[in-house]
Amino acid sequence: MNIGIIILGLYTLSLLGIAFYASKQDKKNIKDFATASSSLGVFVLTLTFSATYHSSYAFLGASGFVYKNGVGWWVNGIWTVFPGVLFWIIGRRFWLLGKTQGYISMAQYIGDVYQNKFIGLIVTIIALMFTVPYVAMQAIGSGYIFQVISGGQLNYAFGTIVFFAIMIILVWLGGMKGVAITDAAQGVFMWIGMVIGSYIIINKNFGSVNAAYEAVFNQFPKLLTLPGPAGVVTPQDWISRWVIITIGMMMFPHVTLRFFSGKSLKVLKWSSVFSAIYLTSIYVFTPAIGMIGNILMPNMASPDTVFPEMLLKYTPVVFAALIISGALAASMSTGDSQLHAVSSMVSTDVYKTYIKKDASDYEQYKVAKIATLIFGLLSVVVALMKPGMISNILALANGGVAALAPAMIGGVYWKKSTPQAALSSILIGEATMLITTFVVKSPLGFMGGFWGLAVALVVFVIVSLVTKPVGKTIEIIDLINNFFHAEEA
């Protein structure tokens, strides 16, 4: 039997074992399911945030993008440092509101801070709409992984379906605790896989990283230029990517839930520091790996698979299979977190708010589990349609939620923020993103998500200046400012 399949099976069983352990500590209420009752420590919170922030893009899409477009990808390293910074700067404010106001979702927060439940509903709908293709992106990555590691014995569809089944079980068993603990294990595995695996391939074929770059320069010099061989990595392109990915990612529900999950502010602070280090170091060899793929495996039909295919070709099969399991970790750690997040949103922000207002914690817990199944199925259907390259799906999904940022962040920083500004900025920003993505594509070279965010920010500021804020917004910001002023004093 294929050794790769055996190792992948053993890896999967170990994840399920961890999730089963977490399920024994499950309190079977919605707060524990959604945020682990704010009990995560530095190690687990760092790795669940980092592994969740990453995805199949890290193992597949990034090297695939470099394979086609060259070293210009590395400017996107900016969005591996800023996430940790934002996790502290923004996250600590929402952590405090979770403790003092009882919020366990961003839709709860935004509906309350602007005293308008309709805004909360809009945020929920938008987050769900753009999280589904993101979950599908993880299933796409998983399908490729199963296909490559089995030498073609397992097809793409089988991989996506198995991925879905594992995700459901992980979320079903443990909620946030199960997801966070398995994320931590997968985060360690993913770092080892990407960094050590990349180095071995480079060293075996070229002797050193420097020699690898010299070989690329001699054979494919355009890969070491901007905007790259295909003219993709223009200043407008990379500004668009790092702005919408950095800001957009922080608005996704699977990331915002982690704002509320830390045990203390000290935990949140150190998790932000360590996650910035982790997120940056994991990509240290990615540009070299992507570019030498053109030498070692030229004219690939699916560049997204270049890294796992090089692992299988240039490292021992057992090692390669173990490291490629790290690719599954990249997909799984994001996919299960996203599935967990949307399920929590459906339960708290739809069912509890609009369907059954007196629903008990246990009822919400059960609804979240049902939603896990429904959205998992929907995501797999999208994945089976193979909607496009992973890097493009990433940009579209992040662009969709990035337009929420002015309204979200304004409610914890700016006392002039108003409900009218929040609603109009979200609706106009989303419309702008869709128009500049699908109708008038990338005006002036900037991506649709960038335009959506920029327009949302302008609309938010202008409308806030001509309308009146509600008392709750001022109350919330005063609470936050007074708390942190006292902390700093």
SEVEX-567996 format. One record per atom (N, C-alpha, C): residue in one letter; x negated, y, z negated. Coordinates in steps of 0.1 Angstrom, whole numbers, plus 2048, in hexadecimal, padded with zeros to 3 digits. Example, Ala and Ser with C-alpha at 12.3 -4.5 7.8 and 13.67 -1.06 7.14 Angstrom:
BEGIN
A77C7C77B2/A7857D37B2/A77C7DF7B2/S7807EA7B9/S7777F57B9/S77F8007B1/
! end
This chain:
BEGIN
M7F87F4800/M800800800/M7F780D800/N7FC817806/N7F4824807/N7F18297F9/I7E382B7F6/I7DF82F7E9/I7E483D7E5/G7E68457F0/G7EB8537ED/G7F98527E7/I80184A7ED/I80F8487E8/I80F8437DA/I80783A7D7/I8068357C9/I8028407BF/I7F88477C2/I7F48527B9/I7FE85D7B8/L8058607C3/L81086A7C2/L81B8657BA/G81E8587BB/G8288527B2/G8258537A4/L8188507A0/L814850792/L81485E78D/Y810868795/Y811876791/Y81F87A78E/T828876797/T83687A795/T83C874788/L838867786/L83D861779/L83886876D/S82B86D76E/S826874762/S82D88175F/L83288876A/L83A894768/L847891762/L84D886766/L85A882761/L85987E752/G84D87874F/G84B875741/G84A881738/I84388B73D/I842898736/I85089E734/A85889E73F/A8658A473E/A86E89C734/F86C88F734/F87488772A/F87088A71C/Y86388C71A/Y85F89170C/Y86589E708/A8668A7712/A86C8B470F/A87A8B370C/S8818AA713/S88F8A8711/S8938A4703/K88A89E6FC/K88C8996EF/K88D8A56E5/Q8888B16EA/Q8888BD6E1/Q8938C76E6/D89B8C26F0/D8A58CB6F6/D8B08CD6EC/K8B48DA6E9/K8BE8DD6E0/K8CC8DE6E6/K8CD8DB6F3/K8D98DB6FB/K8E28E76F9/N8DB8F36FA/N8E38FF6FB/N8DC908705/I8E391270A/I8DF91A716/I8D2922713/K8D1927707/K8C592F704/K8B8926704/D8B991A6FF/D8AE9116FF/D8AB90C70D/F8B6909715/F8B5905723/F8AE91072B/A8B291D729/A8AE928732/A8A092D72E/T89E92F721/T89193671C/T88992E712/A88D922710/A88691A705/A8879216F8/S8919286F6/S89492F6E9/S8889386E5/S88193E6F0/S8769476EE/S86B9416E5/S8679356E8/S85E92D6E0/S85092A6E6/L84E92E6F2/L84292A6F9/L8359316F4/G82A92A6F3/G81E92F6EF/G8159336FA/V8099386F7/V80093E702/V7FD93470D/F7F9928709/F7F491E713/F7FF91B71D/V80B917717/V816913720/V81C91F728/L81D92A721/L823936728/L81A93B733/T80C93B731/T80393E73B/T804935748/L804928745/L80591F750/L81291E757/T81D91F74F/T82A91E756/T82C92B75E/F828936759/F829942762/F82094176E/S81393D76C/S80A93C777/S80E932782/A81292677D/A81691B786/A82391F78D/T82C926786/T83992A78C/T836935796/Y82D93E793/Y82A94979C/Y8249437A9/H81C9397A8/H8179327B3/H8229297B9/S81F9237C4/S82991A7CA/S8219127D5/S82990B7DD/S8229037E8/S81A90D7F1/Y81D91A7F0/Y8159237F8/Y8079237F4/A8049217E7/A7F69217E2/A7EE9167E9/F7F490A7E9/F7EC8FE7EE/F7ED8FD7FD/L7F8901803/L7FB8FF812/L7FB90C81A/G804915816/G80692181E/G7FA92B81E/A7F392C813/A7E8935813/A7DD93181D/S7D992481C/S7CE920825/S7D391F833/G7E091C835/G7E691D843/G7E592B849/F7E8935840/F7E8943845/F7DA947849/V7D0943840/V7C2946843/V7BD93F850/Y7C1932852/Y7BE92B85E/Y7C293286A/K7CD93986A/K7D2940876/K7CD94E877/N7CB95586B/N7CA96386B/N7BD968865/G7B595F85F/G7A896385A/G7A796984C/V79B96F84A/V79797483C/V7A097F837/G7A8986840/G7B099183B/G7BA98C831/W7BD97F830/W7C697A826/W7C197F818/W7B4980816/W7AF982808/W7B398F802/V7B799980A/V7BC9A5804/V7C99A27FC/N7CF9977FF/N7DB9947F6/N7D698F7E8/G7C998E7E6/G7C598B7D9/G7C99967CF/I7CD9A17D4/I7D39AC7CB/I7DF9A67C3/W7E799E7CA/W7F399A7C3/W7F098D7BA/T7E398A7B8/T7E19807AE/T7DC9867A1/V7D89937A1/V7D599A795/V7E19A178F/F7E89A8797/F7F39B0792/F7FE9A878B/P80199C78F/P80C995788/P809994779/G7FD991775/G7FA990767/G7FC99E760/V7F79A8767/V7F99B6761/V8089B9760/L8109B676A/L81E9B9769/L8259B175F/F8209A475E/F82799B754/F8269A1746/W81C9A9743/W81B9B0736/W8229BD736/I81F9C6740/I8259D3740/I8349D3741/I83A9CB74A/I8489CA74B/I84E9C0742/G8479B4741/G84D9A973A/G84F9AC72B/R8469B3725/R8479B6717/R8549BE713/R8589C671D/R8659CE71A/R8719C571B/F8719BB724/F87C9B2725/F87B9A871A/W86F9A4716/W86E99B70A/W8759A16FE/L8729AE6FC/L8789B56F0/L8889B66F1/L88D9B86FE/L89B9B86FF/L8A19AB6FD/G89A9A0701/G89F9936FE/G8A09906EF/K8979956E8/K8979946D9/K8A299C6D3/T8A39A96D7/T8AD9B26D0/T8BB9B26D6/Q8BC9AF6E3/Q8C99B06EA/Q8CF9A26EE/G8C69986EC/G8CB98A6EF/G8CC9876FE/Y8C598F707/Y8C598C715/Y8BD97F718/I8C3977721/I8BB96B726/I8BA96B735/S8BF97673B/S8BD97774A/S8BD98674D/M8B8989759/M8B799775E/M8C499C762/A8CD994766/A8DB99876A/A8E299D75D/Q8E0996752/Q8E699A745/Q8E19A8742/Y8D49A9743/Y8CD9B673F/Y8D39C1748/I8D39C0755/I8D69CB75E/I8E59CE75D/G8ED9C475B/G8FC9C7759/G8FE9CF74C/D8F69CC742/D8F89D3735/D8F29E1735/V8E69E273A/V8DE9EE739/V8E59F9741/Y8EC9F574C/Y8F49FF754/Y9039FF751/Q9079F6748/Q9159F4744/Q91D9F2750/N9199E9759/N9209E6765/N91D9D7769/K9279CF766/K9259C1769/K9249BD778/F92A9C6780/F9299C478E/F91B9C4793/I9139CD78E/I9059CE791/I8FE9C078D/G9019BB782/G8FC9AE77E/G9009A3787/L90C9A378C/L911999796/L90999A7A3/I9079A77A8/I8FF9A97B4/I8F19A37B2/V8EB9A67A7/V8DD9A17A5/V8DD9927A5/T8E798C79F/T8E897D79E/T8E99787AC/I8F297E7B5/I8F49797C2/I8E797A7CB/I8E19857CA/I8D49887D1/I8C997E7CD/A8C897D7C0/A8BD9747BB/A8C09657C0/L8CC9617BF/L8D09537C4/L8CD9527D3/M8D195C7DB/M8CF95C7E9/M8C195A7ED/F8B89617E6/F8AA9617EB/F8A29567E3/T8A79507D8/T8A09467D2/T8A29397D9/V8AD9367DF/V8B092A7E6/V8A59277F1/P8A29317FA/P89892E804/P88A92D7FE/Y8889337F2/Y87B9317EB/Y87A9237E5/V88591E7E0/V8859107DB/V8839077E7/A88990A7F2/A8889027FF/A879902803/M87290D802/M86490E805/M85C9047FE/Q85F9027F1/Q8588F77E9/Q85B8E97EF/A8688E77F3/A86B8DA7F8/A8648D8806/I8638E380E/I85B8E281A/I84D8DE818/G8478E480E/G8398E080A/G8388D2806/S8428CE7FE/S8428C07F9/S8438B6805/G84C8B980E/G84E8B181A/G8418AF821/Y8398BA823/Y82C8B982A/Y8238B0822/I8238B2814/I81A8AA80C/I81C89B80D/F82989780C/F82C88980D/F82888381B/Q82A88B825/Q826887833/Q817885834/V80F88F82F/V80188E830/V7FB883828/I7FF88281B/I7F9879812/I7FC86A815/S80786881C/S80B85A820/S80585782E/G7FE860834/G7F985D841/G80485C84C/G810862849/G81B862852/G82585784F/Q82284E845/Q82B844841/Q83884983B/L837854834/L84385B82F/L845868837/N85286A83B/N854875844/N85888283B/Y85988D842/Y85B89A83C/Y86989A834/A87389483A/A880894834/A88088C827/F879881827/F87787981B/F87188180F/G866888813/G85F890809/G86889B803/T8708A180B/T8788AC806/T8838A67FD/I88989B800/I8938957F8/I88E8907EB/V88288A7EB/V87C8857DF/V8788917D6/F87389B7DC/F8708A87D4/F87C8AD7CD/F8888AD7D4/F8948B27CE/F8988A97C2/A89789C7C4/A89B8937B9/A8928957AD/I8858977AF/I87C8997A3/I87F8A679C/M8818B17A4/M8858BE79E/M8918BD796/I89B8B779B/I8A88B6794/I8A68AF786/I89E8A4786/I89C89D77A/I8948A5770/L88A8AC775/L8818B476C/L88A8BF765/V8928C676D/V89A8D1767/V8A58CB75F/W8AB8C1763/W8B68BA75C/W8B28B674E/L8A68B074D/L8A28AA741/L89E8B4736/G8968BE73B/G8908C7730/G8938D6730/G89A8DB73A/G89D8E973B/G88F8F173B/M88F8FC735/M883905735/M8778FD72F/K8798F6724/K86E8EF71D/K8688E5726/G8718DD72D/G86C8D3736/G8658D8742/V86A8E3747/V8648EA753/V8578F074F/A8578F7743/A84A8FE73F/A83F8F473C/I8428E9735/I8388E0732/I8328D873E/T83B8D5747/T8368CE754/T82F8D875C/D8338E575C/D82C8EF763/D81E8F175E/A81C8F0751/A80F8F174B/A8068E674F/A80B8DA74F/A8038CF754/A8008D0763/Q80A8D576B/Q8078D6779/Q7FE8E277C/G7FF8EC774/G7F68F8776/G7E78F4774/V7E48EC76B/V7D68E7769/V7D28DF775/F7DB8D6779/F7D98CD785/F7D78D5791/M7DF8DF793/M7DF8E779F/M7D18EF7A0/W7CD8F4795/W7C08FC795/W7B48F3799/I7B48E7793/I7A98DD796/I7AA8D97A4/G7B68D77A9/G7B88D27B7/G7B38DC7C1/M7B78E97BF/M7B38F37C9/M7A58F77C8/V7A08F97BC/V7928FE7BB/V7888F37BD/I7898E87B6/I77F8DD7B7/I7808D67C5/G78D8D47C9/G78F8CD7D6/G7898D67E2/S78B8E37E1/S7868EC7EC/S7778EC7EC/Y7718ED7E0/Y7628ED7DF/Y75C8E07E5/I7628D57E2/I75C8C87E7/I75D8C87F6/I7688CC7FC/I7698CC80B/I75E8D5811/I75D8E180B/I7538EB810/I7458E680F/N7428E0803/N7348DC800/N7308D0809/K73A8C780B/K7378BB813/K7348BE822/N73B8C8827/N73A8CB835/N7308D6839/F72E8DF82F/F7258EA832/F71A8EC828/G71A8E681D/G7108E7813/G7128F3809/S7188FD80D/S71B909804/S72691180A/V72C91A802/V736923806/V73192C810/N72493180E/N71E93B817/N71C935825/A718928825/A716921832/A72391F839/A72D91D832/A73B91B838/A73F92883F/Y73D933838/Y74194083E/Y73894384B/E72B94084A/E722942855/E72793A861/A72B92D85F/A73092586A/A73C92B870/V745930868/V75193686D/V74E943875/F74494A870/F740957877/F73A953885/N733948886/N72C944892/N73693F89C/Q741938898/Q74A9318A1/Q7579388A3/F75C93F898/F769946899/F767954892/P75F95C898/P75C969892/P76997288F/K773970897/K77F979896/K786976889/L78496A883/L78A966876/L78596F86B/L77997586D/L77397D863/L77598C866/T77F98F86E/T78299D871/T7909A186D/L7939AD86D/L7A19B286B/L7A59B9878/P7B19B787D/P7BC9B0876/P7BD9A1879/G7B299A87C/G7B298C87F/G7B498988D/P7B397C891/P7B497789F/P7C197B8A5/A7CC97A89E/A7D997D8A3/A7DE98B8A0/G7D699389A/G7DA9A1897/G7E49A288C/V7E5998883/V7F0998879/V7ED9A086D/V7E099F868/V7DD9A585B/V7D99B485D/T7E39BC860/T7E19CA861/T7E29D1853/P7DE9DD852/P7E09E3845/P7EF9E3840/Q7F89E584A/Q8069E5846/Q80B9D7842/D8059CD848/D8099BF845/D8059BC837/W7F89BE833/W7F39BA826/W7F89C381B/I7FB9D081E/I8019D8814/I80F9D3811/S8169CF81C/S8249CA81A/S8249BD812/R81B9B4816/R81A9A780F/R8179A9800/W80D9B07FC/W80A9B17EE/W8149B97E6/V81A9C37EC/V8249CB7E5/V8319C27E2/I8369BC7ED/I8439B57EB/I8419A87E4/I8359A17E6/I8339957DE/I8319977CF/T8299A17CD/T8269A57BE/T8329A97B7/I8399B37BD/I8459B97B6/I8519AF7B8/G8539AA7C3/G85E9A17C6/G85D9957BD/M85298F7BB/M8519837B3/M8559857A4/M8529917A0/M855995792/M864996790/M86B99779B/M87A99979A/M88198B79B/F87A98179F/F8819747A1/F88596E793/P890968792/P895963785/P88C95977F/H884951787/H87C947780/H86F94D77A/V86C95A77E/V862961777/V86796976B/T87397076E/T878979763/T87D970757/L881964759/L88495C74D/L87895A744/R86C95B749/R860959741/R85D966739/F86397173D/F86297D734/F86897A727/F873973727/F87B97071A/F876964713/S86C95D718/S86994F712/S85D94F709/G85595A708/G84A95A700/G84D95A6F1/K8459546E9/K8479546DA/K8469616D4/S83C96A6D9/S8399776D3/S8339806DE/L83298D6DA/L82B9966E3/L81C9926E5/K81698D6DB/K8089896DC/K80797E6E6/V8109756E6/V81096A6F0/V81296F6FE/L81B9796FF/L81D97F70D/L811986712/K80A98D709/K7FE99570C/K7F398C711/W7F098170A/W7E597970E/W7E897071A/S7F596D71B/S7FA965727/S7F896E733/S7FA97B732/S7F898373E/S7E9984742/V7E0985738/V7D298573B/V7CD978742/F7D196D73C/F7CC960741/F7D395C74E/S7DF961750/S7E695E75D/S7DF965769/A7DB972766/A7D4979770/A7C7972774/I7C096D76B/I7B396676D/I7B6959775/Y7C0952771/Y7C4945777/Y7C8948786/L7D1951788/L7D7954795/L7CC95879F/T7C295F79A/T7B89647A3/T7AD9597A6/S7A995279C/S79E94879E/S7A393C7A6/I7B09397A6/I7B492D7AD/I7B292F7BD/Y7B193B7C1/Y7B093D7D0/Y7A29407D4/V79893E7CC/V78A9427CE/V78593C7DB/F7889307DF/F78392A7EB/F78D9297F6/T79992F7F4/T7A392E7FF/T79F93480C/P79994080D/P79594581A/P78C93C821/A78293681A/A77892D821/A77F921826/I78891B81E/I78F90F822/I79791182E/G79F91C82E/G7A891E839/G7A0920846/M795928845/M78D92B851/M78591F857/I77F91784E/I77790C852/I780901858/G78D902855/G7978F985B/G7978FA86A/N794906870/N79390787E/N787900884/I77C8FD87C/I7718F6880/I7738E787F/L7788E3873/L77A8D5870/L7868CF876/M7918D6877/M79D8D187C/M7A48DC886/P79E8DD891/P7A38E889A/P7B08E58A0/N7B78F08A4/N7C48F08AC/N7CF8E88A4/M7D08EA897/M7DA8E3890/M7E88E8893/A7F28DF895/A7FF8E3898/A8068E988C/S8038E4880/S8098E9873/S7FD8ED86A/P7F88FA86B/P7ED8FE863/P7F08FD854/D7FC8FD850/D7FF8FD841/D7FA8F083B/T7F78E6843/T7F28D983D/T7E38D883E/V7DC8E2842/V7CD8E1844/V7C68DC838/F7C98E282C/F7C18DE820/F7C38D081C/P7D08CB81A/P7D18BC817/P7CC8B3821/E7CC8B782E/E7C78AE838/E7B78AD837/M7B18B8834/M7A38B8832/M79F8B0826/L7A78B181B/L7A48A9810/L7A489A813/L7AE89681A/L7AF88881E/L7A3883827/K79F88D82F/K794889839/K78688A833/Y784893829/Y776896825/Y774892816/T77D88D80F/T77B889801/T78087B800/P77B8737F5/P7808667F3/P78F8667F1/V79585B7F6/V7A485B7F7/V7AB85C7EA/V7A58567DF/V7AB8577D2/V7AA8657CD/F79F86B7CF/F79D87A7CB/F7A78827D3/A7A78807E0/A7B08887E8/A7BE8877E4/A7C287B7E1/A7D08797DD/A7D38807D0/L7CA87F7C7/L7CC8867BA/L7CD8957BC/I7C489B7C5/I7C48A97C7/I7D18AD7CF/I7D58A57D8/I7E18A97E0/I7ED8A87D7/S7EC8A07CC/S7F78A17C2/S7F88AE7BC/G7EC8B67BC/G7EC8C37B7/G7F48CC7C0/A7F58C97CD/A7FE8D07D6/A80C8CE7D3/L80F8C27CF/L81D8BF7CA/L8208C77BE/A8158C87B5/A8178D07A9/A81A8DF7AC/A8138E47B7/A8168F27BB/A8248F47BF/S82A8EA7C7/S8378EB7CB/S8418E97BF/M83E8DE7B8/M8488DA7AD/M8498E47A2/S83D8EB79E/S83E8F4793/S846900796/T8469047A3/T84E9107A7/T85D90B7A9/G85E9007B0/G86C8FC7B4/G8748F87A8/D86F8F179E/D8778EE792/D87A8FA78A/S870904789/S873910782/S87E919789/Q87E919796/Q88892179D/Q89691A79C/L89690D79D/L8A290679C/L8A890878E/H89F907784/H8A390A776/H8A9918774/A8A292177B/A8A692F779/A8B493277F/V8B692D78C/V8C3930792/V8CE92978B/S8CC91D785/S8D691677D/S8D991D771/S8CF92376A/S8D292B75E/S8DA937762/M8D793E76D/M8DE949772/M8ED946774/V8F093B77B/V8FD93877E/V905936771/S8FF930767/S90692D75B/S90893A753/T8FE942751/T8FF94E748/T90595A74F/D90295C75C/D906968763/D91296776C/V91695A76E/V923958776/V92D95176E/Y92A945769/Y93493D762/Y938944755/K92F94874C/K93294E740/K93895C741/T93396474C/T93897274D/T945973754/Y94896A75E/Y95396C767/Y95D961766/I959955763/I962949764/I968945756/K95F94474C/K96494073F/K95C948734/K961953730/K95A95D728/K95795771A/D96094D716/D95E948708/D95793A709/A950938714/A94992B715/A93E92970A/S93E91E704/S93491B6FA/S926919700/D91C91A6F7/D90E9176FC/D90C90A703/Y9139006FD/Y9128F2703/Y9198F2711/E9248F8712/E92B8F971F/E9228FF72A/Q91C90B726/Q91291172F/Q907908733/Y902901729/Y8F78F772B/Y8FB8ED736/K9078E8735/K90C8DE73E/K90E8E474C/V9138F074D/V9158F775A/V9078F9761/A8FD8FC759/A8F08FE75E/A8EB8F1765/K8EE8E675F/K8E98D9764/K8F08D6771/I8FD8D9772/I9048D777E/I8FF8E078A/A8FC8EC786/A8F78F6790/A8E98F1795/T8E18EB78C/T8D48E5790/T8D68DC79C/L8E08D379B/L8E28CA7A6/L8E78D17B3/I8F08DA7B2/I8F68E17BD/I8EB8E97C5/F8E38F17BE/F8D98F97C4/F8CD8F17C9/G8CB8E67C2/G8C08DD7C7/G8C48D77D5/L8D08D37D6/L8D58CD7E3/L8D58D87EE/L8DA8E47EB/L8DA8EF7F5/L8CC8F27F9/S8C28F27F0/S8B48F57F4/S8AE8EA7FD/V8B28DE7FA/V8AC8D3803/V8B28D4811/V8BF8D8812/V8C58D981F/V8BE8E4827/V8BA8EF820/V8B38FA827/V8A58F582B/A89E8ED822/A8918E8825/A8918DF831/L89B8D6832/L89C8CD83D/L89D8D484B/M8A18E084A/M8A28E8857/M8958EE85B/K88A8EC853/K87D8F1856/K87E90085B/P881909852/P884917857/P87891F85B/G86B91B859/G86092385E/G853921855/M849928859/M83C927851/M83E92C843/I83892583A/I83992882B/I836936828/S82C93C82E/S82894A82B/S83395382F/N83A95183A/N84595983E/N851958835/I85494C830/I86094A827/I85D95281A/L850951815/L84C958809/L84E96780A/A84A96D815/A84C97B817/A85A97F817/L86397781E/L87197A81F/L878979812/A87596F80B/A87C96D7FE/A8789787F4/N86B97B7F3/N8669857EA/N86C9937EE/G86C9957FB/G8729A27FF/G8809A47FB/G8889997FB/G8969997F7/G89899E7E9/V8909997E0/V89299C7D2/V88A9A97CE/A8809AD7D6/A8789B97D3/A8819C57D2/A88C9C67DA/A8959D27DA/A89C9D37CD/L89C9C97C4/L8A29CA7B7/L8999D27AD/A88D9D47B1/A8839D97A7/A8869E77A1/P8899F17AA/P88C9FE7A4/P8979FE799/A8A29F779C/A8AD9F7793/A8A99EF786/M8A29E4788/M89E9DB77D/M8949E3774/I88A9E9779/I8809EF771/I8849FD76C/G88CA04774/G891A11770/G899A10763/G8A0A05761/G8A8A04755/G8A0A02748/V8939FF749/V88B9FE73D/V881A0A73C/Y880A13745/Y876A1D745/Y87CA2B746/W886A2D74F/W88AA3B752/W898A3E74D/K899A48744/K8A6A4B73E/K8B0A51748/K8ACA56753/K8B5A5B75D/K8BBA50766/S8B7A44765/S8BCA3976D/S8CBA3876B/T8D3A36776/T8E1A36775/T8E7A2977C/P8F3A25778/P8F9A1A77F/P8FBA1C78E/Q8FFA28792/Q901A2B7A0/Q8F4A297A8/A8E9A2E7A1/A8DCA2D7A8/A8D8A1E7A9/A8DAA1679E/A8D7A0879F/A8DEA017AA/L8EBA037AA/L8F39FB7B4/L8F0A007C2/S8EFA0D7C5/S8ECA117D2/S8DEA0E7D7/S8D4A0E7CE/S8C7A0B7D2/S8C69FC7D6/I8CD9F37CE/I8CC9E57D1/I8D39E27DF/L8DF9E77E1/L8E69E57ED/L8DF9EA7F9/I8DB9F77F8/I8D49FD804/I8C79F7806/G8C09F47FB/G8B29ED7FD/G8B39E0803/E8BD9D87FF/E8BF9CB806/E8C39CC814/A8CC9D5817/A8D09D8825/A8C49DC82E/T8BB9E4828/T8AF9E982F/T8A69DD832/M8A49D5828/M89B9C9829/M8A09C0834/L8AD9BD835/L8B39B483F/L8B29BA84D/I8B49C784E/I8B49CE85B/I8A69CE860/T89C9D1858/T88E9D285C/T8879C585D/T88E9BA859/T8899AD85B/T88F9A6867/F89C9A886A/F8A29A1875/F8A79A9880/V8A89B687F/V8AE9BF889/V8A39C888F/V89F9D2888/V8939DA88C/V8879D5884/K8809CC88A/K8769C4882/K8699CC87F/S8669CC872/S85A9D286D/S8569E0873/P85E9EA870/P85B9F8875/P84D9FC870/L845A02879/L838A07876/L82F9FC871/G8329EF873/G82A9E486F/G82C9DF861/F8359E6859/F8389E284C/F8439D884C/M8429CE843/M84C9C3842/M8599C883D/G8649C1840/G8719C583C/G8729C682C/G86C9BD825/G86C9BE816/G8669CB811/F85C9D0817/F8569DC813/F85F9E8815/W8669E8821/W86F9F3824/W87B9F281A/G8809E6817/G88B9E580E/G8889EA800/L87C9E77FB/L8779EC7EE/L8759FB7EF/A86FA017F9/A86DA0F7FA/A87AA177FA/V883A12802/V890A19803/V898A187F6/A897A0C7F0/A89EA0A7E3/A899A147D9/L88CA167D9/L886A1F7CF/L88AA2E7D1/V88AA327DE/V88EA407E1/V89CA427DD/V8A5A397E1/V8B3A3A7DE/V8B6A3A7CF/F8AFA317C8/F8B0A317B9/F8ADA3E7B3/V8A2A447B7/V89EA517B1/V8A7A5C7B4/I8ABA5D7C1/I8B4A687C5/I8C2A677BF/V8C8A5B7BF/V8D5A597B9/V8D5A5B7AA/S8CAA577A4/S8C9A59795/S8C9A68791/L8C2A7079A/L8C1A7E797/L8CEA86799/V8D8A807A0/V8E4A877A3/V8F0A8179C/T8EEA76794/T8F8A7078D/T8F4A6F77E/K8FEA6B776/K8FCA6B767/K8F9A5D761/P8EFA5B759/P8ECA4E753/P8F6A4B748/V8F8A3E745/V900A3A73A/V8F8A3A72D/G8FFA3B722/G8F9A3B715/G8F0A2F713/K8F5A23717/K8EEA17715/K8E0A1771A/T8DEA1C726/T8D1A1D72C/T8C7A25723/I8CCA3071F/I8C3A39716/I8C0A31709/E8CBA2B704/E8C9A236F7/E8BEA186F9/I8BFA11704/I8B6A06706/I8A7A0B707/I8A6A1670F/I898A1B711/I893A21704/D89BA276FC/D897A2D6EF/D892A216E6/L89AA176E6/L897A0B6DE/L889A066E2/I887A046EF/I87A9FF6F4/I86EA086F0/N870A156F3/N865A1F6F0/N862A206E2/N86CA206D9/N86AA216CB/N862A156C6/F866A096CB/F8609FD6C6/F8519FD6CA/F84EA016D6/F840A006DA/F837A0C6D5/H83EA176D3/H836A226CC/H833A1E6BE/A83CA176B7/A839A136A9/A82EA086AA/E82E9FF6B4/E8249F56B5/E8169FB6B7/E816A056BF/E809A0B6C3/E804A146B7/A80DA196AF/A809A216A4/A803A18699/
! end
